[in-house]
Amino acid sequence: MGESKIRIGISHGDINGIGYEVIIKTLLESHIIDMCTPIVYGSPKVAAYHRKALNIENFNFNIIKKADDAHDKRANIINCVDEEIRVELGKSTPVAGEAAFLALEAAVKDLKEGKIQAIVTAPINKHNIQSEKFRFSGHTEFLQSFFGPCDVLMLMVGSILKVGVVAGHVPMKNVPEYIEKERILKKIRVLNTSLIMDFTIRRPKIAVLGLNPHAGDNGLLGDEELREIIPAIQMANKENILAFGPYAADGFFGSGAFSKFDATLAMYHDQGLAPFKTLVIDEGVNYTAGLPIVRTSPAHGTAYEITGKNEAGFGSFRNALYLARDIYYNRKLNNDVSVNPLPYGLPEELQNIKE
């Protein structure tokens, strides 16, 4: 495997959703093979089923048994499920949930062992994947458990903005208990570090949103801003992190204020993701910041309603593949620089030269 080419694992997600459609459409682009060696963790049989349903004739996977056998000029696939698995397009089934987990489990094990260098996860159904082995509200929480302990952040990445959230996959009734200054500070730290190490932004500027309407209006509409959010921002500033706010969420995105910052930290899921998906739904990527490994995902779900109809756009999945590769190399570059920093000041042979 050459220096400029890495192996990226792809977990197939829910087999009854649009996962295989966006995977295949992305891998049909010839330049993808030039930038990475893709390895799908899934099922050749399911892939063939979707390919036939979509009437895609000019594509085939290279079937392998393990990541070490991957062909660097082909799109590879490893079977992770029962050969007799049943596909039911557009339906949520226990079989689909189990298949999603088995593929994810195989991919993250290879990732942990260094057999692949990054992972892109196709959409899962958060309900049907639940089992004795998977009791998490999503990929982010599962990966945190698998690779932890570490502080993580769900970070949505688009061409014009990046949005993280303090309370991710959390019921609305429980959100207030998550708005606590230490937790907010941890999320600000993760976001700041990720912007530096993963996106090579030297002095990132972070906007922090308020929780309440009008950011609490000085306590009139809620005091979380005064009690928790502002103190967290102040603590971040003392650590030399350029965090600002809190800003009222209602006008922050519509006014374009987000464009003045390198990233925005929202307080809860829909506060950040609703405007993000409105602005960049077709291109956005879900990135798990804070992990010791690189994981990205398209910013959409299983889309059962259009499965098998050849209507799914694949820009988000393609960008997830691009971003996984870019972050891997950005991290490598930053780590190399920290290990072998450029010398400071004049070279030794010039230090004794007088004017």
Residue, then its C-alpha position, 0 to 999 in steps of 0.5 A: m500500500g503506497e504512502s498516498k493511498i489508504r484502506i478505508g472500511i465501509s460498513h454497509g448499514d441497514i441492508n433495506g435502506i439506501g446504503y448500498e445505492v450510495i456506496i455503489k454510486t460512489l465507487l462507480e467513480s473511477h477516481i475513488i480507487d485512485m485516492c483510497t482502497p475501499i473495503v465494504y464490510g457487508s454481503p456480496k449477495v445483498a450488494a448484487y440484489h441492490r445492483k440488480a434493483l438499481n439496474i447497474e450493470n457496469f459494476n462488480f465488487n472484488i470479493i475477499k475474505k479479509a482486509d489483507d487480501a484487498h486489491d488496491k485497484r478494485a472496490n473490495i467486499i468482505n462477507c459479514v452475514d449469513e449467506e441466506i440473508r433476506v433483503e426487504l427493500g424499504k422495510s425495517t426488519p430484525v434481520a437488517g438490524e443484525a446485519a448492520f451490527l455484524a458489518l459494523e463490528a467487523a469493520v471496527k475490529d479491523l480498524k482497531e487492529g490497523k488493518i484499515q486506516a479509517i471507516v465510513t459508516a452507511p446509515i443504520n436504523k437505530h431501532n432495529i439494530q438494538s440487541e444484547k451487543f448493541r445498546f446505544s443510541g447511534h454510531t457515535e456512542f457505540l464507537q466511544s464505548f469501543f475505542g474509549p474512554c474519550d470525550v467525543l463530539m458529533l460534528m456535522v461538516g459541510s463546505i460552508l459550516k461545521v456544527g457540533v452538539v453538546a446533547g446529541h442523541v438525547p430526548m428533549k426532556n433530558v436536554p437541560e440536565y446535559i447543559e452543564k458547564e463542565r460538559i460544555l467545556k469538554k465539548i468546546r475542547v474536543l471541537n477546538t482540538s479537532l479543528i486544529m488536528d483534523f482540519t488544520i485550522r491554526r487558531p479556530k474561532i468557535a461560536v457557542l449557541g444559547l439554550n433558551p430563546h434569545a439566549g435567555d435574554n439575561g435570565l428573563l427566558g431561562d438562566e442556563e446561559l448565565r449559570e452554565i454556558i457563559p462560565a463554560i465559555q469563560m473557562a475555555n477562554k482562560e485555556n486560550i480557546l477562542a470561544f464566543g457567545p452565547y448567541a441566540a440560535d434563531g437568527f444565528f444561521g439565517s443571518g449568516a453569522f455562522s460564516k464568521f466562525d470556523a465552527t458552531l457548538a449547538m446545545y442540542h441535536d435539532q438546534g444544530l442539525a436542523p439548520f445544518k441539513t437545511l443548508v447542506i443536506d446533499e453534501g454534509v458529513n457526520y464526523t465523530a470528533g475526539l476518537p483516536i480513529v477516523r470515522t465519518s458517515p453521510a448526513h442522512g438516514t436509511a431513506y426507506e421510502i426511496t430505496g431501490k428506486n435509483e433516486a438517492g443522491f450520493g454526494s453526502f456519502r462521497n464527501a464522507l469518503y473524501l473527508a475520512r481520507d483528508i482527516y487521516y492525512n491531516r492527523k498524520l501531518n500534525n503528528d509528524v510535525s509535533v514529533n519532528p518540529l521545524p527548528y526555531g531560530l537560526p541554524e547552529e552554524l549561523q549563530n556565531i556569525k556577527e554583523 
